[in-house]
Structures are given as C-alpha cells and as structure tokens.
Amino acid sequence: MGGMEFRLPVQQWPHLPGIRWIVPQAWDVRRDDTTTFESLQLAFTDVLASCDAVITKPGYGMFTEAACNGVPVCT
C-alpha cells in the first residue's frame, strides 16, 4: 500500500496451501506463511515480478508496475 499507512488484517486471513504472503516488516506479522519484503533483500520490481499476484489499493503506480511485469492485481 505504497504512500499510505494502511495495514491489511493478514493475521486474520486463513492459511491457504501453497500461498505465501509477502508483507512489510513494520506490520510485525507472525505467521509461518509470511515473509517480510525486507528479508528478501531484492529490489521492489524483482519481488513484484516474482509474485503470482499483488493485493493493492487502486493507484497508477502499482497498476503500471504490475502491468509491465505481467502480474495480476487484486484491489
């Protein structure tokens, strides 16, 4: 959720087989199916391009990056 202090309720989401959530370290999510973005030590575009989909707010920046990298967007 670039540009906004907005925390998704990841702690309450169901565990889904084969799904790994990448979240900001500042969210302090403690689940075995999450990885912090910072721990990957990759550029944002590399992480995005490696994802199967991205959950985001509507905004031209993320939509453009996702489109350029062929990543589906959920809003």
Sequence and secondary structure as in RCSB ss.txt:
>XXXX:A:sequence
MGGMEFRLPVQQWPHLPGIRWIVPQAWDVRRDDTTTFESLQLAFTDVLASCDAVITKPGYGMFTEAACNGVPVCT
>XXXX:A:secstr
 TTS     GGGS   TT  EEE GGG    TTEEETGGG   HHHHHHH S EE  S HHHHHHHHHHT  EE 
